[in-house]
Amino acid sequence: MDVPGLLPAPSATATTIARGRHAADAVVLLACIDDAGDAWRGLRQQSCRGVCALVQVLSEQRAPWANRDRVVQALARASLAELVTRVGN
């Protein structure tokens, strides 16, 4: 399930994701995922590194969540929670 442009580039780091709109856009994308576990299993190893960096940033920062409504935040947090369990494995 690697979709070009949907997830951070494989070379993405927490620093590059934290800049600009990447993290804020990721909140919206996470809200659109029906099954984060299934999405994680479909990733190549390179993409997993980018997702790991994204999970780190979204877990630590409040700013990416600030301008999203409650429904988007709730859906995205559910997907993020699933990814956190996957990243830890």
N, C-alpha and C positions, 0 to 999 in steps of 0.2 A: 504494500500500500504506500509506496513512495510516490508522492505527488510533487513534482518540482515546484518550488515556491511556496508550498503549503507549510513546511516546517523549516526551521533554521538550517542553514547550510551545514554540512558535516564539520566544517572547520569553525563553526560558531563557538564562541566561548561565552561564559556568563557576562563578561565585560561588553562584548559586542551586542549581545542580546539586550542588555540593560539600556543601551543607547537607542535613541530614536523611538520608533513606534513598534519595534518588533515585539516587545513584551505585551504592550497594550493590544496589539492585533492578535497575539497568541491567546489572550483571554477569550476573545470572540471565537476563535477557531476551536478552542477547547470546549466551548459551550455547544458547538455543533457536532461533537463526537458522540455517537450513540454508545460505543463500547471502547473505552480507552485501552483496555487490556487486549482486545482484538487488534486495534491499531498498532499497539506496541509490538505484538508478535509478528506483524507484517513488515516491520522495519528492517532495513539492512543495518549492520553494525555501525557503519559510519553515521547514519541518521540517528541512531540511538544516542551517540555522543552529543549531538545537537539538542536532542530532547532532554537529556540529563542536565545540560546547562540551562535550558529553558525552565525545567522543573525547579532548579535551584533558585533562579531569579524570581520566579513567580511565588515561591514559598517564602522568600525573604523580603520582598518589596510590596509596598501598598499602592504606589503610584499607578501601576498598570491596571489596577482594579477600580480606581477612583471614578472614572467617567462611565462606568458600565452600570446598567440598571440591575436591580436585585435578582431578576430572573436569570439574566446572563451570568451574573456572578455565581449564583447557586449551581447552575449547570456546569460552568467552568470549574468550580471548586470540586464538584463531584468527579469530573474527569481528571483533575489534577491529583486528587486523593488516590485514584486508581493508578495513575502513573507513578506516584511516589512509592507505592507498594511494588511496582514493577522495577523501578530503578534500583530499589534496594536489593533485588534478587539477582 
